[in-house]
């Protein structure tokens, strides 16, 4: 029988593509460019979330479209998107 965590929480962070820097494979948005659920400036993404979801323009993206660290999210070729596209990162934590 699988062990199921009793409690999982989620933290959400919001920014726009225009907050990002770099080009091509190195395009990223720093955690400090996001706001959190309360509207306050984020300082970092959670350490070792169980998983995270990336939404671009409200559409859930597949796992191969990004990578996440505590300091940034990398979205290869994100620089080709319109700068106004909203970016939502949802981190599910234990």
N, C-alpha and C positions, 0 to 999 in steps of 0.2 A: 504494500500500500504506500502510495506517495505521501510525503510529508507536505502539508499545505501551511503556508504562513498564516498566522491568525490575523495579522493586520498589515495592510499595504496602504501607503499614502501616496499622494501625487503632488508634485510641485510643477507649476506651469510658468513659462517665461515667454515674453513677447517682444519682438523687435521687427524691423523691416529689412529687406535685402539691402537697401541703401546704407544700412549701418555696417555692412561688411567691407572687408578689404581683401586685396589679392586678386589674382586672376586664375582661371582654369582650375587645375587640381588643388591649388593652394588657397582658393577663396574660403574665407572663414569669417565668422562673427564672434567677437569676444563676449564672454559671459557678462562683462560689465556694461555692454551696450544694450542688454535686455532689461525689462522691468519684470517684477515678480507678480504674484497673484494680488498683492496689496497695492500695486502701482509704484512701489519703491524700486529704486535702482538695485539690480542684482549685483552681488559681489562674486559669486561663483556658482557653477552647477553642482548638484549633489555628488559626493564621492561615491563611486560604485553603486549607481542605481541598479535595481533589478533589471530594468529595461527602460528605454526612452522611446517616445514617438516624436516624429518631426512632421509638422503640418506646414505646407506652403500654400498660401492663398486658400486656407481652410481644407486642403486635401491631404489626407494621410499619405506619406511617402513610404516607399519600400526601404528595407534595411540597408540596401547597397547605395543609397543616395547620400549618406552622411556618416560622420564619425564624431563622437563626443568625448571631450575631456572635461575636467573641472574648470578649465579656463576658456574653452572655445568650442564651437561646433564648426566643423569643416563640411562644406557643401560643394563638391567639385562642380565647376562650371556655373555656380550660383551667380556669378557676375554677368551671365547672359540674360538673367531675368530682369524684369522691370524693377526699378529701385523701390517702388511703392508696395511690392508684394509683401504681405504680412508673413512673418515667420513665428511659429509657435513651437516651443520645445516643451514636452510634457515628460517629466522624469518620475517614474514610479519607484518608490523607495520602501524598504522594509521598516 
